[in-house]
């Protein structure tokens, strides 16, 4: 989970390593004696689900919630900054800025 969190924070990580680890969790659930043809998918995924998927989904939900809160806060702050009167904020500057130009400060 640490590698996934580091990647979410913008750090470059070995994603193939993450894939190999998840493949190992799936492989650990295989029991050739019980199912020689490998058709019991639920059994194969039991270790993956218990030791990876549950934690991954929980942390993904927490991460998404945090990102949503941060985005909402930043958006609110940005609008408050834009709507707060300031010396450079004149009709001409605002129209020019919205049109893709530069402010006339």
FIKOLMI-63737 format. One record per residue (C-alpha): residue number from 0; residue in one letter; x, y, z. Coordinates in nm, 3 decimals. Example, Ala and Ser with C-alpha at 12.3 -4.5 7.8 and 13.67 -1.06 7.14 Angstrom:
<pts>
+-----+------+---------+---------+---------+
:  nr : rest :       x :       y :       z :
+-----+------+---------+---------+---------+
:   0 :    a :   1.230 :  -0.450 :   0.780 :
:   1 :    s :   1.367 :  -0.106 :   0.714 :
+-----+------+---------+---------+---------+
</pts>
This chain:
<pts>
+-----+------+---------+---------+---------+
:  nr : rest :       x :       y :       z :
+-----+------+---------+---------+---------+
:   0 :    x :   0.000 :   0.000 :   0.000 :
:   1 :    x :   0.292 :   0.230 :   0.063 :
:   2 :    x :   0.396 :   0.223 :  -0.303 :
:   3 :    x :   0.044 :   0.308 :  -0.414 :
:   4 :    x :   0.025 :   0.598 :  -0.170 :
:   5 :    x :   0.362 :   0.727 :  -0.288 :
:   6 :    x :   0.244 :   0.713 :  -0.648 :
:   7 :    x :  -0.075 :   0.901 :  -0.557 :
:   8 :    x :   0.142 :   1.169 :  -0.401 :
:   9 :    x :   0.322 :   1.219 :  -0.730 :
:  10 :    x :   0.628 :   1.007 :  -0.669 :
:  11 :    x :   0.747 :   0.784 :  -0.951 :
:  12 :    x :   0.723 :   0.419 :  -0.846 :
:  13 :    x :   0.767 :   0.081 :  -1.010 :
:  14 :    x :   0.408 :   0.000 :  -1.110 :
:  15 :    x :   0.515 :  -0.340 :  -1.240 :
:  16 :    x :   0.623 :  -0.427 :  -0.886 :
:  17 :    x :   0.274 :  -0.338 :  -0.760 :
:  18 :    x :   0.124 :  -0.558 :  -1.031 :
:  19 :    x :   0.357 :  -0.848 :  -0.942 :
:  20 :    x :   0.264 :  -0.820 :  -0.575 :
:  21 :    x :  -0.110 :  -0.828 :  -0.649 :
:  22 :    x :  -0.053 :  -1.127 :  -0.879 :
:  23 :    x :   0.121 :  -1.303 :  -0.587 :
:  24 :    x :  -0.182 :  -1.244 :  -0.365 :
:  25 :    x :  -0.400 :  -1.408 :  -0.629 :
:  26 :    x :  -0.155 :  -1.697 :  -0.671 :
:  27 :    x :  -0.147 :  -1.759 :  -0.295 :
:  28 :    x :  -0.518 :  -1.830 :  -0.307 :
:  29 :    x :  -0.475 :  -2.111 :  -0.558 :
:  30 :    x :  -0.511 :  -2.462 :  -0.424 :
:  31 :    x :  -0.449 :  -2.719 :  -0.696 :
:  32 :    x :  -0.570 :  -3.007 :  -0.478 :
:  33 :    x :  -0.914 :  -2.855 :  -0.428 :
:  34 :    x :  -0.956 :  -2.728 :  -0.782 :
:  35 :    x :  -0.716 :  -2.879 :  -1.037 :
:  36 :    x :  -0.875 :  -2.688 :  -1.328 :
:  37 :    x :  -0.860 :  -2.350 :  -1.152 :
:  38 :    x :  -1.229 :  -2.277 :  -1.198 :
:  39 :    x :  -1.308 :  -2.165 :  -0.841 :
:  40 :    x :  -1.244 :  -1.792 :  -0.892 :
:  41 :    x :  -1.382 :  -1.701 :  -0.549 :
:  42 :    x :  -1.135 :  -1.930 :  -0.375 :
:  43 :    x :  -0.848 :  -1.797 :  -0.584 :
:  44 :    x :  -0.919 :  -1.442 :  -0.482 :
:  45 :    x :  -0.975 :  -1.500 :  -0.109 :
:  46 :    x :  -0.622 :  -1.402 :  -0.001 :
:  47 :    x :  -0.612 :  -1.113 :  -0.253 :
:  48 :    x :  -0.942 :  -0.981 :  -0.121 :
:  49 :    x :  -0.854 :  -1.024 :   0.245 :
:  50 :    x :  -0.500 :  -0.887 :   0.242 :
:  51 :    x :  -0.505 :  -0.640 :  -0.047 :
:  52 :    x :  -0.842 :  -0.548 :  -0.189 :
:  53 :    x :  -1.015 :  -0.455 :   0.138 :
:  54 :    x :  -0.732 :  -0.224 :   0.242 :
:  55 :    x :  -0.690 :  -0.087 :  -0.111 :
:  56 :    x :  -1.059 :   0.002 :  -0.145 :
:  57 :    x :  -1.070 :   0.162 :   0.201 :
:  58 :    x :  -0.759 :   0.372 :   0.135 :
:  59 :    x :  -0.882 :   0.463 :  -0.212 :
:  60 :    x :  -1.207 :   0.590 :  -0.063 :
:  61 :    x :  -1.014 :   0.793 :   0.197 :
:  62 :    x :  -0.784 :   0.933 :  -0.074 :
:  63 :    x :  -1.075 :   1.027 :  -0.301 :
:  64 :    x :  -1.254 :   1.194 :  -0.011 :
:  65 :    x :  -0.941 :   1.392 :   0.080 :
:  66 :    x :  -0.883 :   1.499 :  -0.282 :
:  67 :    x :  -1.246 :   1.602 :  -0.312 :
:  68 :    x :  -1.223 :   1.810 :   0.006 :
:  69 :    x :  -0.898 :   1.973 :  -0.106 :
:  70 :    x :  -1.039 :   2.050 :  -0.451 :
:  71 :    x :  -1.353 :   2.195 :  -0.298 :
:  72 :    x :  -1.150 :   2.407 :  -0.054 :
:  73 :    x :  -0.916 :   2.529 :  -0.325 :
:  74 :    x :  -1.207 :   2.612 :  -0.553 :
:  75 :    x :  -1.380 :   2.805 :  -0.274 :
:  76 :    x :  -1.058 :   2.989 :  -0.188 :
:  77 :    x :  -0.999 :   3.073 :  -0.551 :
:  78 :    x :  -1.350 :   3.215 :  -0.591 :
:  79 :    x :  -1.316 :   3.413 :  -0.270 :
:  80 :    x :  -0.986 :   3.555 :  -0.396 :
:  81 :    x :  -1.136 :   3.642 :  -0.730 :
:  82 :    x :  -1.442 :   3.804 :  -0.578 :
:  83 :    x :  -1.257 :   4.003 :  -0.313 :
:  84 :    x :  -1.202 :   4.359 :  -0.431 :
:  85 :    x :  -0.841 :   4.448 :  -0.490 :
:  86 :    x :  -0.656 :   4.745 :  -0.643 :
:  87 :    x :  -0.599 :   4.571 :  -0.978 :
:  88 :    x :  -0.959 :   4.457 :  -1.006 :
:  89 :    x :  -1.123 :   4.694 :  -1.244 :
:  90 :    x :  -1.376 :   4.621 :  -1.514 :
:  91 :    x :  -1.109 :   4.655 :  -1.784 :
:  92 :    x :  -0.864 :   4.423 :  -1.612 :
:  93 :    x :  -1.130 :   4.164 :  -1.542 :
:  94 :    x :  -1.265 :   4.164 :  -1.899 :
:  95 :    x :  -0.912 :   4.144 :  -2.038 :
:  96 :    x :  -0.819 :   3.861 :  -1.799 :
:  97 :    x :  -1.132 :   3.661 :  -1.883 :
:  98 :    x :  -1.059 :   3.710 :  -2.253 :
:  99 :    x :  -0.721 :   3.544 :  -2.202 :
: 100 :    x :  -0.515 :   3.859 :  -2.185 :
: 101 :    x :  -0.299 :   3.996 :  -1.910 :
: 102 :    x :  -0.406 :   4.240 :  -1.642 :
: 103 :    x :  -0.300 :   4.603 :  -1.678 :
: 104 :    x :  -0.130 :   4.633 :  -1.340 :
+-----+------+---------+---------+---------+
</pts>
